[in-house]
Structure formats: structure tokens, C-alpha cells
Amino acid sequence: MKDHDPGTERPSGLLVASYNVQKCVGLDLRRDPARTMAVIGELGADLVALQEGDRRFGNRAPLLDRDRLREMTGLEPVPLPLPGIGGGHGWHGNILLTRGAEVEQVRQLVLPGLEPRGALVADLALEAGRLRVVAAHLGLLRASRAQQARAIVAALQEGDPRPVLLLGDLNEWRTGPRSSLRLLEAELGRSETRVRSFPAGLPMLSLDRIYAAPRGLLGRMERHDSPLARIASDHLPVKARLYLGQVELDPPHAGPSPDRGLP
């Protein structure tokens, strides 16, 4: 299939994003959920993976008001088969927000490692087609990230064959032989795009990632760098166009995506 030519018509496809909201605490040390939701609204995305979306300690209560979020962004949290601790909307802080998606199945993964980490695996039916989405937040320790990447790859291989999207704060900027990204890229294909998203005030590290398979499913990744996003969290959101239904379902490790930009 031919790549989309943005000079001839408005780009099609879904806009997807990943955002570590740092429990709604900004660089000014203020907890401001309304500000966080405003940044999510700025994205205009159809699907957003959030990290650190619930309180980490105590009752892990939700930080984002579902009704206000819907009003501001049009997005809804994917319902969890097992309720979050303390009524949180997420699983180990991971929240998957969607617009107009039918949720076929959601699995909550407890990822191995010394820190409490998890991932959501959601099978969605969208107008453009079916999609398996993994929303994840990997650990700070290299050995833990390797274990967690293996667990995610194993989860991706379960279920029916369908396009796959992985979004999250992978806490990995290294790309060498010991990088956990190598394990993920063996399954999903290598991403040619690295976007510096951390720290938000002066982005230097590419911690936040988006991968998709098969080849051609994902356009070029970019960071959302607005004045509000620069202060609302220690991470900037990252985003990309997903061209679901416009490519053939090839093996997941078919290779890197073409470099297609956002509108």
C-alpha cells in the first residue's frame, strides 16, 4: 500500500499517545489533575496510555475524575476486569483511555521485578479494525526491565492474530545489546524514531516509546511540547498516527515503519 501523502488530503488514521502524568504533580510540585486533563485534551488523541495515573501509596485512589475527563477530552478509561486498588482507574498506575472503542478483552499483567510494575493488554474493536494494545510502565532496574520485556512479548503472542500497539514509559534510553528494547523489537520490529521526552523542562532522554506491528502501521512519533505540558509533569507526552486497516497483517517482526509525520 502507498504511504499517505499529507500534501494531497487530510491524514487518516488514529492519533495515539503515551503520557507519564507523574500522579498529576507538575514541576511546580503542585498536584493539579485539571491541568493534567487539559494536557490530555491538547493531544486530541483517540487512544492514550497513561502512566502513574493513580496514587502509588495508601489506597491508590484515582486522580482523574472520569466525568470531567470525558467532558474535557471525550476519552474513557478502559474498564478493568479486576478493580484497581482503592477504586483506581488503572493497574499499577497504567490507564488506557479510548474514544469510541469496543473493548473485547482486557488482561492485567503483573510484571516481574523488584518494583511493583504492571501492564494492561486490551483487545479492541475500532471502526478501522481490530487492535491489541499494551500499555506498560517498565522498571528502573535494567535486570527488571529485561524480565518485564520478556513477559510482555509472551503476552503479545497469546490470543488471535491482530495488529499490535505498545505504548508506555519504558524507562530505557540505551539501545545496545543489553537494552530491553532489543527484546521488544525482536517481536515488534525496530522503531527508527527516538523522541526525547524526559525531563519535560529540557528533554534529553527517550524514555517514552510507541511501537506497532505490522510494518507500516505507525507513522513518525513526535513529542507534544506545549507550555502547559512543559510544567504539568516531568515527562512530555509522545504521539503518532496509527494507520489501522491500511496495511496487510504481516508477521510482527517485519521491520521498521515508514517515516510518516503527524498533520
C-alpha positions as CSV (number, residue, x, y, z in Angstrom):
1,M,0.0,0.0,0.0
2,K,1.2,3.5,-0.8
3,D,2.1,5.8,2.1
4,H,-0.2,8.6,2.8
5,D,0.7,11.9,1.1
6,P,-0.1,14.7,3.6
7,G,0.1,17.2,0.7
8,T,-3.0,15.8,-1.1
9,E,-5.6,15.2,1.6
10,R,-6.0,15.3,5.3
11,P,-4.2,12.4,7.0
12,S,-6.4,9.5,8.1
13,G,-5.7,7.1,10.9
14,L,-6.0,7.2,14.6
15,L,-3.9,9.5,16.8
16,V,-2.4,7.6,19.7
17,A,-0.3,8.9,22.6
18,S,1.6,7.9,25.7
19,Y,1.9,10.2,28.8
20,N,3.5,9.7,32.2
21,V,1.5,12.1,34.3
22,Q,3.6,11.7,37.4
23,K,0.5,11.3,39.6
24,C,-0.7,14.8,38.4
25,V,2.2,16.5,40.1
26,G,3.9,19.1,38.0
27,L,7.4,20.6,38.0
28,D,6.0,23.3,40.3
29,L,5.3,20.5,42.8
30,R,1.5,21.2,42.7
31,R,-0.9,18.3,42.3
32,D,-3.3,19.6,39.7
33,P,-5.5,16.9,38.0
34,A,-7.3,19.6,36.0
35,R,-4.1,20.7,34.4
36,T,-3.2,17.1,33.6
37,M,-6.5,16.6,31.9
38,A,-6.0,19.8,30.0
39,V,-2.8,18.5,28.5
40,I,-4.5,15.2,27.6
41,G,-7.2,17.3,25.9
42,E,-4.5,19.2,23.9
43,L,-3.4,15.9,22.4
44,G,-6.7,15.4,20.7
45,A,-5.8,11.7,20.6
46,D,-8.2,8.7,20.0
47,L,-6.2,6.4,22.3
48,V,-3.9,7.4,25.2
49,A,-1.8,5.3,27.5
50,L,-1.2,7.0,30.9
51,Q,1.4,6.0,33.4
52,E,1.3,6.9,37.1
53,G,-2.4,7.8,36.8
54,D,-3.3,6.7,40.3
55,R,-1.9,7.4,43.7
56,R,1.0,5.0,44.3
57,F,0.7,4.5,48.0
58,G,-2.1,4.3,50.6
59,N,-5.4,3.4,49.0
60,R,-4.1,4.2,45.4
61,A,-7.2,6.3,44.8
62,P,-7.9,7.6,41.3
63,L,-6.6,11.1,40.5
64,L,-8.6,11.8,37.4
65,D,-12.3,12.4,37.6
66,R,-13.9,10.2,35.0
67,D,-16.9,12.5,34.2
68,R,-14.6,15.6,33.9
69,L,-12.2,13.7,31.8
70,R,-14.9,12.7,29.4
71,E,-16.2,16.3,29.2
72,M,-12.7,17.7,28.6
73,T,-11.3,15.0,26.2
74,G,-14.0,12.7,25.0
75,L,-12.0,9.8,26.3
76,E,-13.0,6.9,28.7
77,P,-10.8,4.6,30.8
78,V,-10.9,1.0,29.6
79,P,-12.8,-0.9,32.3
80,L,-10.7,-3.4,34.3
81,P,-11.7,-7.0,35.0
82,L,-10.3,-6.6,38.5
83,P,-11.0,-3.3,40.1
84,G,-8.0,-1.1,40.9
85,I,-6.9,-0.9,44.5
86,G,-8.9,1.8,46.2
87,G,-11.1,2.2,43.2
88,G,-8.3,3.5,41.0
89,H,-8.9,3.6,37.2
90,G,-5.6,2.0,36.5
91,W,-3.5,-1.1,37.0
92,H,-0.2,-0.3,38.8
93,G,-0.8,3.2,37.6
94,N,-1.4,2.3,34.0
95,I,-4.6,3.7,32.5
96,L,-5.7,3.2,28.9
97,L,-8.1,5.9,27.5
98,T,-10.1,5.3,24.4
99,R,-12.6,7.1,22.2
100,G,-15.4,5.0,20.6
101,A,-13.7,1.7,21.1
102,E,-15.4,-1.6,21.8
103,V,-13.4,-3.4,24.5
104,E,-13.4,-7.1,23.7
105,Q,-10.9,-8.3,26.4
106,V,-8.6,-6.7,29.0
107,R,-5.8,-8.5,30.8
108,Q,-3.9,-7.1,33.8
109,L,-0.3,-8.2,33.8
110,V,1.8,-8.2,37.0
111,L,5.3,-7.6,35.6
112,P,8.3,-9.3,37.3
113,G,11.0,-7.4,39.1
114,L,11.8,-5.7,42.4
115,E,9.4,-2.8,41.9
116,P,5.6,-3.2,41.7
117,R,5.0,-2.8,38.0
118,G,2.2,-3.8,35.6
119,A,0.8,-3.6,32.1
120,L,-2.6,-3.6,30.5
121,V,-3.3,-5.8,27.4
122,A,-6.5,-4.8,25.7
123,D,-8.1,-6.3,22.6
124,L,-10.2,-3.5,21.0
125,A,-12.6,-3.4,18.1
126,L,-12.4,0.0,16.3
127,E,-14.1,1.4,13.3
128,A,-10.8,0.9,11.3
129,G,-10.3,-2.7,12.6
130,R,-9.2,-4.8,15.5
131,L,-6.2,-3.9,17.6
132,R,-4.3,-5.3,20.6
133,V,-2.9,-2.6,22.8
134,V,-0.3,-2.9,25.5
135,A,0.0,0.0,28.0
136,A,3.1,-0.5,30.2
137,H,5.5,1.2,32.6
138,L,8.8,-0.7,33.0
139,G,11.0,-0.5,36.0
140,L,14.1,1.5,36.8
141,L,16.4,-1.5,37.1
142,R,18.0,-3.0,33.9
143,A,17.5,-6.6,35.0
144,S,13.9,-6.0,35.9
145,R,13.2,-4.3,32.5
146,A,14.6,-7.4,30.7
147,Q,12.3,-9.7,32.6
148,Q,9.3,-7.3,32.0
149,A,10.0,-7.1,28.3
150,R,10.0,-10.9,28.1
151,A,6.7,-11.0,29.9
152,I,5.1,-8.5,27.5
153,V,6.4,-10.4,24.5
154,A,4.8,-13.6,25.9
155,A,1.5,-11.8,26.4
156,L,1.6,-10.5,22.8
157,Q,1.9,-14.0,21.5
158,E,-1.4,-15.1,23.1
159,G,-4.8,-14.7,21.5
160,D,-5.8,-14.3,17.9
161,P,-3.5,-12.7,15.3
162,R,-4.2,-8.9,15.0
163,P,-2.2,-5.7,14.8
164,V,-0.3,-4.7,17.9
165,L,0.4,-1.4,19.5
166,L,2.7,-0.9,22.5
167,L,2.8,2.4,24.4
168,G,4.4,3.5,27.6
169,D,7.2,4.8,29.7
170,L,9.8,2.0,29.1
171,N,12.5,3.7,31.2
172,E,15.1,2.7,28.6
173,W,17.2,5.1,26.6
174,R,20.0,2.6,25.8
175,T,19.9,0.7,22.5
176,G,22.8,-1.6,22.9
177,P,22.8,-5.4,23.2
178,R,21.7,-5.4,26.9
179,S,18.8,-3.0,26.2
180,S,15.3,-4.3,27.0
181,L,14.3,-2.6,23.7
182,R,16.1,-5.3,21.8
183,L,13.7,-7.9,23.2
184,L,10.6,-5.9,22.3
185,E,12.0,-5.0,18.8
186,A,12.6,-8.7,18.1
187,E,8.8,-9.1,18.3
188,L,7.5,-5.8,17.0
189,G,10.3,-4.6,14.7
190,R,12.7,-1.7,15.3
191,S,11.4,1.8,15.6
192,E,13.5,4.4,13.7
193,T,12.1,7.3,15.7
194,R,13.5,8.3,19.0
195,V,11.8,11.2,20.7
196,R,13.4,12.9,23.7
197,S,10.6,13.4,26.2
198,F,12.3,13.5,29.7
199,P,12.7,15.7,31.6
200,A,9.9,17.9,30.4
201,G,11.7,21.1,31.0
202,L,14.7,20.2,29.0
203,P,14.1,16.9,27.2
204,M,17.2,14.8,26.9
205,L,16.2,11.1,27.2
206,S,13.9,8.9,25.0
207,L,12.1,7.1,27.8
208,D,8.6,7.2,26.3
209,R,8.0,4.9,23.4
210,I,5.4,3.7,20.8
211,Y,5.8,0.5,18.8
212,A,3.4,-1.1,16.4
213,A,3.3,-4.2,14.2
214,P,3.0,-5.0,11.3
215,R,5.3,-2.7,9.4
216,G,3.7,0.4,8.1
217,L,1.1,0.6,10.8
218,L,2.7,3.6,12.7
219,G,3.7,7.0,11.4
220,R,6.5,9.1,12.8
221,M,6.5,9.7,16.6
222,E,6.6,13.2,17.9
223,R,6.5,14.8,21.3
224,H,3.8,17.1,22.4
225,D,5.7,20.2,23.6
226,S,3.2,22.9,24.8
227,P,3.8,25.4,27.5
228,L,1.3,23.5,29.7
229,A,2.9,20.2,29.1
230,R,6.3,21.6,30.0
231,I,5.1,22.1,33.6
232,A,2.3,19.6,34.1
233,S,4.6,16.5,34.6
234,D,8.3,15.5,34.4
235,H,7.6,13.8,31.1
236,L,6.3,15.2,27.9
237,P,3.6,13.2,26.0
238,V,4.6,11.4,22.8
239,K,2.2,10.8,19.9
240,A,1.9,9.2,16.5
241,R,-0.6,8.3,13.8
242,L,-1.8,4.7,13.6
243,Y,-2.8,3.6,10.1
244,L,-5.0,0.7,11.1
245,G,-6.7,-1.1,8.3
246,Q,-4.3,0.4,5.7
247,V,-1.6,-2.3,5.8
248,E,-1.6,-6.1,5.5
249,L,-1.2,-8.2,8.6
250,D,2.4,-9.4,8.3
251,P,4.4,-11.2,10.9
252,P,5.0,-8.8,13.9
253,H,8.8,-8.5,13.4
254,A,8.5,-7.4,9.8
255,G,10.7,-4.3,10.3
256,P,10.6,-0.6,10.9
257,S,7.7,1.7,9.9
258,P,7.9,4.3,7.2
259,D,8.6,7.8,8.4
260,R,5.2,9.4,8.1
261,G,4.6,12.6,10.1
262,L,1.6,14.0,12.0
263,P,-0.6,16.7,10.5
